[in-house]
Amino acid sequence: MRRRPLTWLIPALATAAAVTATVVLVPGGEGRDPDGRTAPAAHGERPAGKGKPDARDVVLAVHGGAGTALDRDKTTPEREKAYRGGLAEALKAGQKVLDKGGSSVDAVQAAVQRLEDNPLFNAGKGAVFTADAGHELDASIMRGSDLKAGAMAGVKSLRNPVAGARAVMDKSPHVLLSGEGADDFGARHGLKTVTQDYYWTQARWDALMAAKEAERGGKGGRKGSADSPAAVADAQSKGTVGAVAVDGRRDLAAATSTGGMTNKLPGRIGDSPLIGSGTYAKNSTVAASATGAGEVFIRGAATSTISNLMEFKGVGVATAAYEVIVKRLPGLGGDGGVIALAPNGEFDAPHSSPGMLHGYLTKDGKVVTKIFPDETPPNS
Ligand code: ASP
């Protein structure tokens, strides 16, 4: 009998060597140096996809929601200025904190509060309407150094739900308060309270009316066209806000705030107040704040999965965020985006929606805002 040549042994030995090398290169799957910087992934470990971050040396970033709301051809210069100005003001509010040596938690709270106070965005003033024409707001905040977190859901009378989330984190043994208990807790801790009409804006009211019209079968506008009631309601329901930051101590933080989805059922809670879905911060991996179809972001555990990919696969922030937002979540039936910041200043903002309003501040003080889909192409 002819003896088989031993050529099969070569690939087998090569595989064994590669496995050993992987184990040695990525001890415990960490792929990170003691400073928390992301080490390059071992060859073969990296999920295919985007590897290069959108920006480097970022210290603070904000988003103003994923979606299609801003079309370059239909946006007046005044409106463009208002959106860019709103994002830049939020960045400057956070920058002020960081410049004074403040913490990343204080910086993300300051940035998000500024966006909550801006009626253009779907958070605080300008929040969308529920199906029964009310407002129920959700927010959360997380600190990367010790994984402390606070959140509020279904807030009806706090001017700044993110301040409520912060109070839960700092002043209660809990992570998430909801409904009346959340409003009462905020009021007892001295937060500004408002009546429901404070949140009202004409644009959000029109979006609710368009959503009701779409439910009835949508007479105005062709079905599927950009001016159909469903499309108007969808476009105008966007505008959730969030922020991520790294401070001088290399501590990360993230925060998110929203009115939710136009025409949502009363009592519906989205991803924004859920730690690991809408918001996550861990010093050794990432600070992330999401926006988009909340139910999908909850089911896909969006932000904690980005962190887990970085921690357990040793991939960089851009690869991990792209993998979750562009490759995995759309399969669950909804789109959206995330802003994600690594402790070394690598920043990425992938989205599966046509656009995502966002901006960032670099350590040398440069402010960048991106509001049109052609400035932030999806899947890139
Ligand atoms: N994620 C938010 C929610 O589902 C909405 C959004 O980001 O537009 O409540």
Boltz pocket constraint, residues with backbone or C-beta under 6 A from the ligand:
constraints:
  - pocket:
      binder: B
      contacts: [[A, 65], [A, 66], [A, 237], [A, 238], [A, 239], [A, 240], [A, 258], [A, 259], [A, 260], [A, 261], [A, 269], [A, 270], [A, 271], [A, 272], [A, 290], [A, 291], [A, 292], [A, 293], [A, 294], [A, 295]]
      max_distance: 6.0
